[in-house]
Structures are given as C-alpha cells and as structure tokens.
C-alpha cells in the first residue's frame, strides 16, 4: 500500500462516542470483558512475519512461485487454527482471474490547427488502458476540460452539465473541488466534500470510472500536490500492471487512462488559449461548465497481455448461535508484495515484511485467538487473505463481486495493514474516523487501554480509500481500518517521524523491508487486542453497525438491507 507517512504523524482532533449504537450493546459487557484475556502469542505472530517475508517466498508477487508458497502456507495455517474452508467449493481458495498488462506508449500529441505539442512517455505523461486488447489508440480525439469531474447529486454538484463525452477525451483535476467555507473563506467548507478531507470523488480511480461511464475515449488527470504523492509514484505504473479479467475485455473502458505533469498541462491550456489557473478557480464553484479546449489528442498504446490465475484464501469460524451464524464479521489483509526487483546490497527479494506480512500475521493470530476462545461469538467470523492489493485492491474488489457470504449478511469488515512495530502509543489512528458506528465501538475498546482515537492526519490524501476494506465500503459494508498512533509512550516526541522517514526513505517496497531487531511487538499486541474486542462486540450486539448520516456509502447499505 502507498505511503507510511500517515501512520506516524502529529494528529489533531478527537472523536466522540455515538450513543445510539452503544445503546444496542447493553448486556454484552461481560462477554466483551473476555477480550482482555484473548492471549495473543506474539512469538507465533513474529514467526508468521518471518516466514512470509523470507527469501523462500520470493516477495509474494501474484502469479509467481512466491504466490504458490504463500497460498500453501495460508491454507496450512487456516487448517491448523481450525477454520473451516469458506471459498464456496469446499476449499480455502477463491480463484481470482487476473491479467497482466505491459504497455508500450507512443508520444501523446496535442494538436490545435497547425500547432502541435508532443509529450514524452514517462517524463511528461504516464498512461495505460484497461481494455484487454493488444492495441488501443486515440485519433484526433477532442479534449474537454471537466474541472474536477465530479457528479454528486447529494451535494448539488455536476461538472458535466449537458456535455456529451462519447469519443472525446476529458481533462480533469485531481482531488475534490476546494469549496471555501462561507463563514471563513480561508478554510474549506466542511459541509461540502468533507472540507479538506478527500472523498471518493477526489480519487483518481473515480475520475477514470466516471469517464468510462460517460463513454469517454480518454481520461487525462493533471498531476498536482493534491494527489498526495509525487509524479515519480505515477511513473512507477509503467511496468506490468494487473487487472481483473473481464468477459468483454473491458471494451467499455477508455482507450487511454493516464496522467500528465502540471507543467505540460499548463502548456496545453496555453495552446488552447485558456488560463489554467482561472479555469481551475472556476472549477471550484457549482456554476462551472465543461470547457471544450479546441485541441485534439492522439496516442497509441500497445499491450503485452499475460493471464494470471491468482487466489484469495478464505476461512470461517462458525458462530455459536444457529440463528445468527449466517451473519458474519469479516477480517481482511493482503498477502501480496512486489516480488523480485532491482537488487539492493545484492538482494532482489522485495520481502514486504512490514507491508504486509505484519497484517497477514495479525489476521492469523486473531483467527487463532478466536478459535481457541470459549464460548465463541453467536455470529460467524470470516478471515480473508486477499491478493493483488498492491495492484489496485484487486483481490478485495473481486471478493465483493463474488462474495462467499452475501454482503447483506456481512455486518462489518476490519482491515489489517502494516501493523505498529515501533512501540506502545497512547492514541490510535483511525482512517475515515466518524464514518460509521464501528468507531464508537472502537472508542470503547481503545479507552480500556487508556488510548484515544485520532483521525487520519493526512485525510486530504484519501487514505481511507486505499486499502482492502474500501471495496467493501464502496459496496455498503461498514468498514474499519485503525492502526498504531503517534504519541509513543516513553519515547521522544519525534520518534514517529524518525522511524517513518527512515522506513519510507530506505525500506518501503524495497528489499530492505525485512524483520528488524529493533521491532517492538507490544504495540502490535495492543492493536490486536482492540480489534478482538471490537469484533466480539459487533458479533454479540443486537444492533448492526451502520454508516453515520451523511456518509457517502450509507444509501447503498440502506438499500441493500431493505430489499
């Protein structure tokens, strides 16, 4: 997953406990108290991390011998724990059909009359296509600037006002429209697109999806700081990319999806006789209308396609109450990493110890703790180790399209991602804090450890939408991702900053992401305890957790549960 930055930074704001949901938890405190005696085996947790990140697993890339070893390991551990096969065919393995796509790009050429502007692949633009075909192209496709490309009826916002994009290429800004707060124009309006926090509408994946829905031939995003990462990260998508295989080869997707640098975007707008900054300002208002640029785009993408048969690994622990056992609380963690790469100190294996062998080990250890506890919760627990998170949440996306438990019977999903191996904290970071009732349960569990909840300090970068709980959330299931904190007990105030910066600079997605002797496991154990507590409370409670009023996925959940 991208960016360790959010795990260890200075945090602000606090959460409150929602009384409505907590009222539904009356009478289960005695059962929840048992959570403090779950008895986590941290030696076993560390053994899982060490095994999965070892040379033998070759970096756990989908479609490689490393996947074969990883899946075999997880199946064996699920059996040892006592989980039942839950993939729907009597096995633990859910096939996930992927396709690897390696693109070769020609220059992207803009033309206005006799003038042309040629953009070089990698340096000026990065693009691909999700069409699973040997070649796609744009041929003199008209460019239309659509502002932030947002269509949000609940916010009375429409950046597409009457435009027909069929066969055209939309040029779009990253992020949400920055709407000033009427009470204080120096701040963003918290009632519109959640203020400074990025919403789903601000994510790059939304921009491409809305372009596909409007039959655009191409979608070009202007890269700016609002993306939350540099253009070098975008350039990292120039190798083989993965996608879910589709019967129609994704024929409805744009022929080109990609990014251009801000400097080249400014040149494009100048070529069109437009003021980029003025149009960007206009795009922050509801009055914005699409702007034809009077420029065409031409490009060609040639693909090498490789079918890859990957797998999710799924186990189930049946609930003790036959009437409520069909209802499930799910756990997710992605098992994949980046396989073999450029050598560092002679080592080519991108081990993925922190990202995300720690999360998979957390899933295994919490499964073992529940399997060995008595009595079991009345509702069932589902443990899903997913593939291809690093390729765009593909394993979890596939699961939500073909769930082994109906999403309408999935009460919640709790996600493990890069666990806190840096020590005990007095706080807990919650991504998307305040979105659902799960945060209210989490607040109680954290308080038992004298910890308070803190929001994602980089919410403007949309981290809630970047891990495996998100496909569940997008499909209506209340989701929780919480980890670590920043206020490290007994350590200097800058401890989080120092360990974060060292990891990002030297280890992230590289062969140096290995188990380290300075790891401290008490922080991991405390987070496992909190997740155990939350899951047990939800599995016991009479009232199902729900999205808070105003949450962007509430309507989908409400519709799902009233069918």
DAKA-V475986 format. One record per residue. N is the residue number from 1. RES is the residue in one letter. BURIAL is + if it has 16 or more other C-alpha atoms within 10 Angstrom, else -. Layout:
n: (N,N)
res: (RES,RES)
burial: (BURIAL,BURIAL)
This chain:
n: (1,2,3,4,5,6,7,8,9,10,11,12,13,14,15,16,17,18,19,20,21,22,23,24,25,26,27,28,29,30,31,32,33,34,35,36,37,38,39,40,41,42,43,44,45,46,47,48,49,50,51,52,53,54,55,56,57,58,59,60,61,62,63,64,65,66,67,68,69,70,71,72,73,74,75,76,77,78,79,80,81,82,83,84,85,86,87,88,89,90,91,92,93,94,95,96,97,98,99,100,101,102,103,104,105,106,107,108,109,110,111,112,113,114,115,116,117,118,119,120,121,122,123,124,125,126,127,128,129,130,131,132,133,134,135,136,137,138,139,140,141,142,143,144,145,146,147,148,149,150,151,152,153,154,155,156,157,158,159,160,161,162,163,164,165,166,167,168,169,170,171,172,173,174,175,176,177,178,179,180,181,182,183,184,185,186,187,188,189,190,191,192,193,194,195,196,197,198,199,200,201,202,203,204,205,206,207,208,209,210,211,212,213,214,215,216,217,218,219,220,221,222,223,224,225,226,227,228,229,230,231,232,233,234,235,236,237,238,239,240,241,242,243,244,245,246,247,248,249,250,251,252,253,254,255,256,257,258,259,260,261,262,263,264,265,266,267,268,269,270,271,272,273,274,275,276,277,278,279,280,281,282,283,284,285,286,287,288,289,290,291,292,293,294,295,296,297,298,299,300,301,302,303,304,305,306,307,308,309,310,311,312,313,314,315,316,317,318,319,320,321,322,323,324,325,326,327,328,329,330,331,332,333,334,335,336,337,338,339,340,341,342,343,344,345,346,347,348,349,350,351,352,353,354,355,356,357,358,359,360,361,362,363,364,365,366,367,368,369,370,371,372,373,374,375,376,377,378,379,380,381,382,383,384,385,386,387,388,389,390,391,392,393,394,395,396,397,398,399,400,401,402,403,404,405,406,407,408,409,410,411,412,413,414,415,416,417,418,419,420,421,422,423,424,425,426,427,428,429,430,431,432,433,434,435,436,437,438,439,440,441,442,443,444,445,446,447,448,449,450,451,452,453,454,455,456,457,458,459,460,461,462,463,464,465,466,467,468,469,470,471,472,473,474,475,476,477,478,479,480,481,482,483,484,485,486,487,488,489,490,491,492,493,494,495,496,497,498,499,500,501,502,503,504,505,506,507,508,509,510,511,512,513,514,515,516,517,518,519,520,521,522,523,524,525,526,527,528,529,530,531,532,533,534,535,536,537,538,539,540,541,542,543,544,545,546,547,548,549,550,551,552,553,554,555,556,557,558,559,560,561,562,563)
res: (X,X,X,X,X,X,X,X,X,X,X,X,X,X,X,X,X,X,X,X,X,X,X,X,X,X,X,X,X,X,X,X,X,X,X,X,X,X,X,X,X,X,X,X,X,X,X,X,X,X,X,X,X,X,X,X,X,X,X,X,X,X,X,X,X,X,X,X,X,X,X,X,X,X,X,X,X,X,X,X,X,X,X,X,X,X,X,X,X,X,X,X,X,X,X,X,X,X,X,X,X,X,X,X,X,X,X,X,X,X,X,X,X,X,X,X,X,X,X,X,X,X,X,X,X,X,X,X,X,X,X,X,X,X,X,X,X,X,X,X,X,X,X,X,X,X,X,X,X,X,X,X,X,X,X,X,X,X,X,X,X,X,X,X,X,X,X,X,X,X,X,X,X,X,X,X,X,X,X,X,X,X,X,X,X,X,X,X,X,X,X,X,X,X,X,X,X,X,X,X,X,X,X,X,X,X,X,X,X,X,X,X,X,X,X,X,X,X,X,X,X,X,X,X,X,X,X,X,X,X,X,X,X,X,X,X,X,X,X,X,X,X,X,X,X,X,X,X,X,X,X,X,X,X,X,X,X,X,X,X,X,X,X,X,X,X,X,X,X,X,X,X,X,X,X,X,X,X,X,X,X,X,X,X,X,X,X,X,X,X,X,X,X,X,X,X,X,X,X,X,X,X,X,X,X,X,X,X,X,X,X,X,X,X,X,X,X,X,X,X,X,X,X,X,X,X,X,X,X,X,X,X,X,X,X,X,X,X,X,X,X,X,X,X,X,X,X,X,X,X,X,X,X,X,X,X,X,X,X,X,X,X,X,X,X,X,X,X,X,X,X,X,X,X,X,X,X,X,X,X,X,X,X,X,X,X,X,X,X,X,X,X,X,X,X,X,X,X,X,X,X,X,X,X,X,X,X,X,X,X,X,X,X,X,X,X,X,X,X,X,X,X,X,X,X,X,X,X,X,X,X,X,X,X,X,X,X,X,X,X,X,X,X,X,X,X,X,X,X,X,X,X,X,X,X,X,X,X,X,X,X,X,X,X,X,X,X,X,X,X,X,X,X,X,X,X,X,X,X,X,X,X,X,X,X,X,X,X,X,X,X,X,X,X,X,X,X,X,X,X,X,X,X,X,X,X,X,X,X,X,X,X,X,X,X,X,X,X,X,X,X,X,X,X,X,X,X,X,X,X,X,X,X,X,X,X,X,X,X,X,X,X,X,X,X,X,X,X,X,X,X,X,X,X,X,X,X,X,X,X,X,X,X)
burial: (+,+,-,+,+,+,+,+,+,+,+,-,-,-,-,-,-,+,-,-,+,+,-,+,+,-,-,-,-,-,+,+,-,-,+,+,-,+,+,+,-,+,-,-,+,+,-,+,+,+,+,+,+,+,+,-,+,+,+,+,+,+,+,+,-,+,+,+,+,+,+,-,+,+,+,-,+,+,-,-,+,+,+,+,+,+,+,-,-,-,-,+,+,+,+,+,+,+,+,+,+,+,+,+,+,+,+,+,+,+,+,-,-,-,-,-,+,-,+,-,+,+,-,+,+,+,+,+,+,+,+,+,+,-,-,+,+,+,-,+,+,+,+,+,+,+,+,+,+,+,-,-,-,-,-,-,+,+,+,+,-,-,-,-,+,+,+,+,+,+,+,+,+,+,+,+,+,+,+,+,-,-,-,-,-,-,-,+,+,-,-,+,+,+,+,+,+,+,+,+,+,+,+,+,-,+,+,+,+,+,+,+,-,+,+,+,+,+,+,+,+,+,+,+,-,+,+,+,-,-,+,-,-,+,+,-,+,+,-,+,+,+,+,+,+,-,-,-,-,+,-,-,+,+,+,+,+,+,+,+,+,+,-,+,+,+,-,+,+,-,+,+,-,-,-,+,-,-,+,+,-,-,+,+,+,-,-,+,+,+,+,+,+,-,+,+,+,+,+,+,+,+,+,-,+,-,-,+,-,+,+,+,+,+,+,+,+,+,+,-,-,-,-,+,+,+,+,+,+,+,+,+,+,+,+,+,+,+,+,+,-,-,-,-,-,-,-,+,+,+,+,+,+,+,+,+,+,+,+,+,+,+,+,+,+,+,+,+,+,+,+,-,-,-,-,+,+,+,+,+,+,+,+,+,+,+,+,+,+,+,+,+,+,+,+,+,+,+,+,+,-,-,-,-,+,-,+,+,+,+,+,+,+,+,+,+,+,+,+,+,+,+,+,+,+,+,+,+,+,+,+,+,+,+,+,+,+,+,+,+,+,+,+,+,+,+,-,-,+,-,+,+,+,+,+,+,+,+,+,+,+,+,+,+,+,+,+,+,+,+,+,+,+,+,+,+,+,+,+,+,+,+,+,+,+,+,+,+,-,-,-,-,-,-,+,+,+,-,-,+,-,-,+,+,-,-,+,+,+,+,+,+,+,+,+,-,-,-,-,-,+,+,+,+,+,+,+,+,+,+,+,+,+,+,+,+,+,+,+,+,+,-,-,+,+,+,+,+,-,-,-,+,+,+,-,-,+,-,-,-,-,-,-)
